[in-house]
Amino acid sequence: MRKKQSTTTIGGPTARRAVGVALAAGFLTLAVAAPQPALALTATPTAPTTKSVTATTPGTATTATPAATVTTVPSPVGTWSVTTQESDHPASTGTLFFYADHTLRLEAHPGPDGKPVFIGTGEWHSGYGGTLHYEFTHPLPGTRTGTAYVELDGVLTSSTGFSACGLTKRVYDDGGTETVTIVMTGTKTA
């Protein structure tokens, strides 16, 4: 008994006929995409470059290409006056230093002598469109001591302002832990 052959049909009779005619005639066509220019990331889209033609004397023309537009994204590097609001505490103020090497320092909760009650250290990273991610640790002041682990995501709202929100995980020396929300806004002072 003869076995049935399995066949798979792709396309209709017209497509099969066209492929058969092309193969019989010895044609083989490959489509190759033209190389595309590299994508440049900027904070805002730039207008496409255009050329204009200016006639100088009859029979001659010159082309002028507009200068490229360069858009810069604000940098957080500098000194910031910050206000911090954790979900279970009143708002507090401090000074946040973003350094060029992507480290940071937070001096917060000024005491009666004007000096910060605690100093936090960490690191920061900026992203596309002025986004900002930073994290730091600081000792927990007060009667229940421990360490706070803070992680925030935000955006530079201008070259002199930012806002961010995230979480603070508190790990107490007595073994307890808790996580609270945190919102921070800043104004660049230097």
Number of C-alpha atoms within 10 A of each C-alpha: 3 4 5 6 5 5 6 5 7 8 9 8 10 9 11 13 12 11 14 12 12 13 11 9 9 9 9 8 7 5 5 6 6 6 6 6 6 6 6 6 10 13 14 12 10 11 8 7 10 9 9 9 10 11 10 9 8 6 6 8 11 10 10 11 10 10 8 10 11 9 12 11 17 17 16 26 17 15 20 22 19 22 18 20 16 17 14 9 10 8 13 14 18 19 22 23 20 22 15 12 10 14 17 21 19 23 20 22 19 15 10 8 7 8 11 16 17 16 18 20 15 18 17 21 15 19 11 12 16 19 20 20 17 20 20 20 20 20 17 20 13 8 6 10 14 18 18 22 18 22 21 20 19 19 20 22 16 14 13 17 18 21 19 20 20 18 19 23 16 21 18 16 12 9 7 10 13 10 14 14 16 19 19 20 20 22 20 19 11 10
